[in-house]
């Protein structure tokens, strides 16, 4: 039997599990740094920090499962910690960045548009079925950091950003199954590869600000098209399976 599978986890395994939780918790600090960079007027620095937060979020779950932290530290809820961190780095901090960069409409409309993703995400993060049994997200998975990234890099008009925020806020409540790149079994290898490529393109576009290459932008947006297309396919497949089961 492996060391991880023993009835009483060793001190080393518990320390490793604690290190994974600390790694996840570092996202709260990244969220703070993103907000501070946003208020300092350094949107590019905020987006670089957002990239680090994406990498942390994309790898901590795999580490946690590899080290079986639920078994080694059963009294600590890593999933709740992950939700707290994700809300800060995927919802709150990106909305602050949109606000400080002037990407939102002025006046009362800006306040409303800023509030919508925060409220919608508050609902989404508290849904017990937000992550389905087949490892997809149910409803738009609060990728407001992605919205903020393109708003800044492409210098999108406030009206365009507002439209995207409103539409995506509504989509939080629409039961579409969205791809969970690191966990959805279908096309997992391809999805992980394309996600890694997208992260590289994210960095390249940041290096090119304020004049991003049209080719790099197109390649980056192609990943979003892939993500949406696979998500719709997963939704249709789940519906078909329900019909057959009925």
VOFI-238989 format. One record per residue (C-alpha): x, y, z. Coordinates in steps of 0.2 Angstrom, whole numbers, plus 2048, in hexadecimal, padded with zeros to 3 digits. Layout:
N
XYZ
...
//
This chain:
246
800800800
8068117FC
80B81E809
7FC829804
7F081B806
7F5816818
7E7818825
7F182582F
7FA832823
80C836828
81184782D
81A84981D
809846813
80085281E
80D86081C
80C85D809
7F985E80A
7FB86E814
807875807
7FA8727F9
7ED87B803
7F988A806
7FC8897F3
7EA88B7F0
7E88997FE
7F68A37F5
7E88A77E9
7E18B37F6
7F18BD7F6
7F18BD7E3
7E08C47E4
7E58D27EF
7F48D67E4
7E98D67D5
7DE8E37DD
7EC8EE7E3
7F48ED7D2
7E38F27CA
7E29017D6
7F49067D2
7EF9077C0
7FA8F97BB
7ED8EE7B1
7FB8E37A9
8038DF7BA
7F18DA7C0
7EF8CF7B1
8008C67B4
7FB8C37C5
7EB8BC7BE
7F58B07B4
7FE8AA7C3
7ED8A77CC
7E789D7BD
7F68927BE
7F488F7D0
7E188B7CE
7E58807C0
7F28757C9
7ED8757DC
7DE8697D9
7E985D7D0
7F685E7DE
7E885C7EB
7E284C7E3
7F38457E1
7F78477F3
7E58437F9
7E4852804
7D284D809
7D983D811
7E8845819
7E085581F
7CD850820
7C885E82C
7CD86C81F
7C1870811
7CD873802
7BE8757F6
7B7883800
7C888B800
7C98897EE
7B88917EB
7BD8A07F6
7CD8A37EC
7C48A17DC
7B78AE7E0
7C58BA7E5
7D08B77D5
7C28B37C8
7B58BF7CD
7B98CC7DA
7CA8D27D4
7C68D17C2
7B78DC7C4
7C28E97CE
7CE8E87C0
7C08EC7B3
7BA8FA7BE
7CB9027C0
7D09017AE
7C090A7A8
7BA8FB79F
7A88FD7A7
79B90A7A2
79B91A7AC
78E91E7BA
7809137C1
7819077B2
7939037B6
78F8FF7C8
7818F37C2
78C8EA7B6
79A8E87C3
78D8E17CF
7868D47C3
7958C87C2
7988CA7D5
7868C57D9
7858B77CC
7958B07D2
7908B07E4
7818A57DE
78C89A7D3
7998977E0
78C8917ED
7838857E1
7858737E7
78486D7D5
79087A7CE
79C86C7CA
79385D7C2
79684B7C5
79E8497B4
7AA8587B9
7A38677AF
79D8787B5
78B87B7B5
78888C7B0
7958997AA
7A38967B6
7A78A87BB
7B68AA7AF
7B58BD7B2
7C88BD7B2
7C88B87A0
7BC8C679C
7C78D37A5
7D68CC79C
7CF8CF78A
7C78DF790
7D88E6794
7E28DE787
7D68E2779
7D18F3780
7BF8EE77E
7B28FC77F
7A88FD78F
7988F9786
79F8E977F
7A68E4791
7958E8799
78C8DD78C
7988CE78F
7968D07A2
7838D17A1
7828C2795
78E8B779F
7858BC7B0
7758B57A8
77E8A57A2
7838A17B4
77189C7B6
76F8937A6
7738807A8
78087E79B
78E87279F
79F87B79D
7B087279B
7BA8707AA
7CB86E7A1
7D58657AF
7C78597B4
7BA8567A5
7BE84579F
7B984878D
7C784F782
7D1852792
7E285078A
7DD85C77C
7D5869788
7E4869794
7F086C785
7E687A77E
7E388278F
7F6882791
7F888A780
7EB897785
7F589B794
80589E78A
7FB8A977E
7F48B378D
8068B6792
80B8BB780
7FD8C777E
8028CF78F
8138D2788
80C8DA778
8008E6781
7FB8F377B
7FD8EC76A
7F98DA76A
7FB8CF75A
7EC8CC751
7F28BA74E
7F58B7760
7E48BE765
7DB8B3758
7E48A375F
7DF8A8770
7CD8AB76B
7CD89A762
7D0892773
7C089B779
7B789476A
7BD88376E
7B8885780
7A688A77C
7A487D76E
7A986F77A
79E875788
78F87577C
793864776
79585E789
78486678C
77C85D77D
78484D782
77D84E794
76C85278E
76C843782
77283778F
76383D79A
75783A78C
75E82878A
75D82579C
74B82B79D
//
